């Protein structure tokens, strides 16, 4: 065997040894990352679903206000604003942003307010659906916020 071949073989053996030694640490880090990413995606999905419900409820409320039901004027605004908060939260969670935990805190509060406003119209199934999505989103955002802050300590 030539010197260059032995040197190449030796380098390969050393590289393999280094990779194998560090592999257990990498696997542990990947498991932590996967666990964290799983929380992020669960929250992103809840936020995305809520954003869609809020957009639909916004449209519903605009039509009700146009029909003279001025009591829905507040929900026009809360649904529009909540939907925007949810969209931002979904985006940051999906991209595993370090800012996601902070935004999730605010999103949960927006969802609480929107749900309360929509729940005032008990007989309206559209509003009830929006309120339910907001409650689910608020719950997931609070979980994500707790989890995200635990990661940054």
N, C-alpha and C positions, 0 to 999 in steps of 0.2 A: 504494500500500500504506500502510495506517495505521501510526502509530508503534507501537502495541501489537502489531500483527502482525509488524513488523520486529524488535521487541524479543523477541518469542516465538520467531521464526525464529533470531535471533542466539543466544538461550539454548540452543536445540536444537542448533545447530551447535557451540557450546562444549561442551555435554554430550557430544555424539558424539565430539568430539576428545579429551576427557578419558577417556571410556570406551575409545576405540581405543588411546590411549597406554598405559593401564594393562592392557589386555587380554593382552598377551604375558606380563606378570608373573603375572596371574591364571591363564592357561593353564598356565604352568610349575608354579605352586603346586598346581593341580588334578591335574596328572600325578603330582606327588610324593604328594599325598593319596591318589589312586587306587592308587598302588603300595603305599603303607603300608596302606590299607584292604584291599587284596587279600591281604596277608600276614595281617592280622587275621582276615579271614573264613576263610581257609584253616585257621588255628589254631582258630578257633571251631568249625568243622565237625568237625575231628579231636577236639576236646575233647567236643563234644556226642555224637559216635559212641562215644567211650570211656565217657562217663557212662552211656549206655544199656547198653553191654556190662557195665560194672561192676554196674549195678542188676540185670541179668539173672543175672550170675554170683553176686551176693549171694544172690538167691533160690535158685539152684542149690545153693550151699554150705549155706544154712540147712536145706534138705531133706536134704542129706547128713549134716549134724550130727545132725539129728533121727532119722536112720536109724542113728545110732550111730557114724558116721565122724568121730570127734572131731578127727582131724588137719586137718579143714577149718575148725575154729574160728577159726584165724588169718585165713584168707582171707575169712571172713564179715566180719570187721572191716576188713581192708585194702580189700576191694571197696567196702564202704559208704563208707569215708572217702575213697578215691580218687575215687569217683563224685561226692562233694560238691565236692572240689577241681576236678574237671573241669567241673562245672556252673558254678561261679563263674568259672573261666577262660573258658569259652565265652561267658558273659554279658558279661564285661568286654571281651573281644575283639570281640564282635559290636557292642557300643556304642562301639567305638574309644576306650576309656577310657585315660587316661594311666597308670593303675595296672596295666594289663594285663601289661606286661613283668615287673613284680615278682611278680604272681600266677603268671604262666607259669613262672617259675623254680621256685617251690614245687610247682606242678602237675607239672612234669617229674620232680621228685624223688619225689613221691607215686606217679606212674605207674611209675617204676623199681621202687619197693618192691612195688607191687601185682603187676607183671609177674613179678618174682622169686618171689613167693609162689605165684602161679598156675602158673608154669612147673615147680614141683616135682611137679605132677601131670600128667606127660607124656602119659598115656593118656586123659586126660579132654579131649574135644574142646571142651567148653564153657569149660573153664579156659584151654585153648590160645587160643581166640578172644578171651578177655578179655586175656590176656597180649599178644597181637598188637596189639589196639587200644591197650593201654597203651604199648607201644613206639612205635607210630605217633604217639600223642598227645605222648609225651615228646619225640620228635624235633621235632614242629611247635612245641611250647612253647619248646624251646631256640632254635629259629630265630626265633620271635617275640620272645623275650626279647632276643636279640642285636640284632634289627632295631629293637625299641622303644627300647632304650638308645641306639642310634645316633641315633635321631630326637630324643632329649631333650638331647643334648649341645650 
